[in-house]
Amino acid sequence: MARFLVRSIVSTIVTVLFVSIVLFGLLDAIGSERVINRVLGVFATAEQKASFKNQLSLDEPIWIRYSDWLLGSDWRAGQYVDYDIVTAPNPTTGELQWWAEVDGQLMRWQLDGEDLIALIRQEDGSTVPQTANEYWQSDGDIETFWGVDTENRVVLWQRGGGAPVYVITSAGLRQEGDGPRDYIPLRKGMVRLDPGISSETRRPVAVTLLPRLRNTLILAGLAFIFIMPLALLLGIIAGINEGKLIDRIISITSLAATATPEFVTGIFLILILGIWLELVPAVALFTSADAIFETPSLLILPLLTLTAVELGYIVRMTRASMVEVMATSYIRTAIIKGMPYWRVVFRHAIRNALMAPITIMMLHVNYLVGGVVVVEAIFGYPGLGKYIYDSAIASDTNAVIAAAMVTVIIAIATRLIGDLAYTYLNPRIRYA
């Protein structure tokens, strides 16, 4: 068992690494230009696009960008900055900000005309501006300085030379004579749970992703707790009553529920329970981050929709497995020899019949976590599936990759749990 676990962990790491490389390469190939066109517009000049690529580090080789995404860019940025680069929480939002630690003080810098301004962080989180032209390093007629700016980037500022630069603002790109020449967006990397800044919200992806993941895990967890025992019970009842009326009713009902698309089931439930009878909220309108706990009824319609769709798969698989086990010679022999029927069913048949359903159940955990895009979109439920959908529409590469990697890790973890469950259900299975 120990060797099996070690091999599984190693194979999991290799699989996740391989998937991350493929996913990063594909999204980088098709997403970079879309991000630029979405922000700057299709009529942006080549100089503007080059400047924007520089600000996002899209002009770096892909292996450097992948390394920054996976391991972080602070180690690379530290080669240019003469001070330690550290993080400190934003006093308002709690989000981590990047600072340079200079003689025991946390500093950022910005350019005001030709003057370099140091923003010195105070104990309450506020900043005090101070002229800091002494940081300029002269190189003939041109003065440069590497430092941390207010957008969580390490920036090379330049004063003199007259070459135009483009600075992105809320109104677009503004051309200036002096300003930043090179950028390194700071991040800790995926291995440290910091996949970078969202190009859509301009906030850390981890900050916006984690609440969505929590919402989906709550919905998926409740659905799993409700669906799986009910599906197994109905499948077992149908399996031991093969060909009888109750078997026909369960089989036909589960097949009809499974064959009906999620959006049809969801809209039907909204019309009946939400609008006509007004028993539950028709949409999952979140007025706060903790709306699930404040108004649990928001979960009812999404939960019922998932139950209707998912129930049939597990029921039919359990029924088929139960019918097959009940027809085996050792089960029939036990019954013929006088062993109590229900003892045969509960002690021998069910345990062996659950082997196939366990596999399906683990696969459906992945669907419940990452594949409920349609259900979340119908009810406006702010979960992981809708997060992936919205991020893909907005070409938010960092958000899409991070969310996709979460679903990959969950898929691999559930597979491992399913493999371990086999040893409990069938002691003959051993892992060398």
Secondary structure as GFF3:
##gff-version 3
##sequence-region A 1 432
A	DSSP	alpha_helix	2	40	.	.	.	ID=ss1
A	DSSP	alpha_helix	46	55	.	.	.	ID=ss2
A	DSSP	alpha_helix	62	71	.	.	.	ID=ss3
A	DSSP	alpha_helix	74	77	.	.	.	ID=ss4
A	DSSP	beta_strand	84	89	.	.	.	ID=ss5
A	DSSP	beta_strand	96	102	.	.	.	ID=ss6
A	DSSP	beta_strand	105	112	.	.	.	ID=ss7
A	DSSP	beta_strand	115	121	.	.	.	ID=ss8
A	DSSP	beta_strand	127	131	.	.	.	ID=ss9
A	DSSP	three_ten_helix	133	135	.	.	.	ID=ss10
A	DSSP	beta_strand	137	139	.	.	.	ID=ss11
A	DSSP	beta_strand	142	148	.	.	.	ID=ss12
A	DSSP	beta_strand	153	159	.	.	.	ID=ss13
A	DSSP	beta_strand	165	169	.	.	.	ID=ss14
A	DSSP	beta_strand	172	176	.	.	.	ID=ss15
A	DSSP	beta_strand	179	185	.	.	.	ID=ss16
A	DSSP	three_ten_helix	190	192	.	.	.	ID=ss17
A	DSSP	alpha_helix	205	240	.	.	.	ID=ss18
A	DSSP	alpha_helix	245	259	.	.	.	ID=ss19
A	DSSP	alpha_helix	262	269	.	.	.	ID=ss20
A	DSSP	pi_helix	270	276	.	.	.	ID=ss21
A	DSSP	alpha_helix	291	294	.	.	.	ID=ss22
A	DSSP	three_ten_helix	296	299	.	.	.	ID=ss23
A	DSSP	alpha_helix	300	326	.	.	.	ID=ss24
A	DSSP	alpha_helix	329	336	.	.	.	ID=ss25
A	DSSP	alpha_helix	341	344	.	.	.	ID=ss26
A	DSSP	pi_helix	345	349	.	.	.	ID=ss27
A	DSSP	alpha_helix	350	353	.	.	.	ID=ss28
A	DSSP	alpha_helix	355	370	.	.	.	ID=ss29
A	DSSP	alpha_helix	373	379	.	.	.	ID=ss30
A	DSSP	alpha_helix	384	393	.	.	.	ID=ss31
A	DSSP	alpha_helix	397	425	.	.	.	ID=ss32
###
